[in-house]
Amino acid sequence: QINVCHQQHQQQQQQLSENDPCLFLKDDLIALVYVDDVLFFGKLEKIINQMIESLKKNFDLNVEGTTEVFLGVEVIAHKDGVLARQSGLTKWIIAVVGMEMANSCKTPPSTVGLGANVGGAPQKESWSYPSVVGMLLYLAGSTCLDIAFAVHQCDWFSHRPMKVHEDAIIGIVRYLIGMIGKGLIFCPQDEIVLEAFADADFAGLWNVEDLQDPTSVKSRTGHLIQLGKVLVVWKSKLQTLVAVSTMEA
């Protein structure tokens, strides 16, 4: 079916992207394939409908209309551009940890390193720590980048969470309570310029982790990439090798 899909797009004079095998490009139409879902972006609705009718010859398609929600991400018009948010997932996370009636916190989660806390108080919450972290990772990677660092810290201890790690999750959720309905605003500029920003904390877990643990001297990289002033990629990741200077980090 993948080959048939490629053939169909080629018949419509769409070019396969060199960077993404699921992205097809044409002057007046863009098609983005994700498993069994396809997103069409075109200058005219007529052009999109023609493509859909052509694909129906080989595929049983269910046309779901405009894209207000895709993979749990709401895409809605905003006075400053387009807003992408995940209100449903945010509310679900809050409900899973039982904090529907909790107070919110207006400041983002702490950017201070989180250690293993060996010998500390054990976890006590009844909710599944790995499950909540998984949902937070999807949220941080889609529309809520300001929690990326804190969530990745918690993810590092999913195999053996302690109370201090649960408390960190609770702190993140308190912040999310005040973020319901908010998200990323995309406001592209006429000039298409690719910009990248990166930083690193040199041995950021020093005096946080056990000094005999190699992780204590590892640094963390954070980067984001903008295209036309629109944020498209961001990440917070612990480096795999030990840097011996701030420059190397």
Disulfide bonds with the S-S distance in Angstrom:
none
